[in-house]
Amino acid sequence: MKKRTVILTVSLIAVAALLTVGVRGALSYGMLEGRVLIADNGSYLIVLDDHSPIRMSDCSRKGGAFLDLQTGDKIRILHDGVLLSYPGQTGVYWVRLLERGSGEDIPEDVLLALQELGWIESPEKLR
């Protein structure tokens, strides 16, 4: 009887540990919506509604998550968390195009800030 209780206790602890690790990993993913901005160096950024630009890295299984995207397109992404830098950085696992757009859809203040940092040469080129 005592041996059975010990085995049951150890099994419950192991299951709890696995669930904790699994839930913790799942919670690190999130969804974001924003507009695409393709920088002069070829980097893809998503500009959120609050005007926060975030550099995206393609972490999809097949690669090519950003194929057919143009500056100004509205997208939704599944990402693995945002690093606190300027601009922020995130790994992207899935992209969904919500609507086509243009450089006109990117806020002017974001373009000027990225120009100062050397990400884009001129906001006028995107308009």
N, C-alpha and C positions, 0 to 999 in steps of 0.2 A: 504494500500500500504506500509506504513512504517513497519507494523508488518511482512509483507511478506519479506521485505528486511532484517529485523533482523533475521528471521528464516533462510533465505538463507545464510546469512553471518555466522551464528553460525554453520550451517550444513557444509559449506565449511571449516571452521576452524577445525571442528571435523574430517572430512575426511582427511584433510592435516595432522593432528596429527597422525591419524592411519597409514597413508602411511609412515610417517617419522619413526614411531616406527617399522613398518614392514620392511622397507628397511634397517634400522639400524641393526635390528636383522639378516637379511639375509646377510649383508656385513661382519658379524663377522665370517662367515664360510669360509673355504678355502680348497684347495686341495694341497697335497704334495706327492712327489714320493721319495722313498728311499729304503734302505735295512733293513730288520728286524734283530735285535740283541736281543736274549733272555738272560737277565742277570741271574746271579747265584741265585738271590732272586726270580726269576720267573717273573720279570717285563719285559714287551715288550718295546723295543725302536725302533725307525726308525732313520736310519743314512742317512742324506741327502747327495747329491753329493758334497756339500761344506764341508763335514766331520762333520756336526753338528748333534750330537745325541739328540733325543727328546724322553722322556718317554711318552708312550701312555697309556691312561686309556680307557677301553671299556665303551662307553656310548651308544652302540647300543640298540635298543628296546629289543631284545631277548637275548642279551649277547652272548658271544662266537664269537665275531668278529675276534679273533686271533686264532681260532681253525685251525688246520692243517698248521699253519705257522711255518717255521723253520728258524734258523739263516742263513742269506744270501739271503733269498727270496726277490725279488724286488716287492714292493707293491705301490699302490696308495691309499691314505686315504682322507676321508672328515673329517675335524676336526673343532674345535671351537676356534681356536686361540692358540698361543704358549706363555706360561708364560716364562719370561726372567729369567731363572735360569740355572745352569749347572748340569746335562743336562736340557734342556728345558722340558716343560711338556705341554701336550695337551689332550683333550678329543676326542675320535674317534667315529664317528657315522657309518662309512661304510669303508670297506676294500676290495680292489680288488687285487688279486694275478696277477702280470704281468709276472713273470718268476721265476722258481726255482733257488736257489743259494746255496752257502755254506759259511762257515766262511771265506774262502779265499776271498770272495767278500767284506769283511769289511776292510776299511783302517787300517793299522797298528797303525798309530798315534791315531786314535779313541780308539782302543783297549787298548793301553798303558795308555791313559788318564783315561779311565773308570776303569782300573785296579788300578791306583793310588787312585781313589775315592772309591774303594771297590765294584764296580758294578759287576766286573768279577774277578775271581781268577787268571786266567792265559790266555793270548791270545793264547797260544799253544793249549789249550783244544778246542778252536773253529776252529782250522785249520784242 
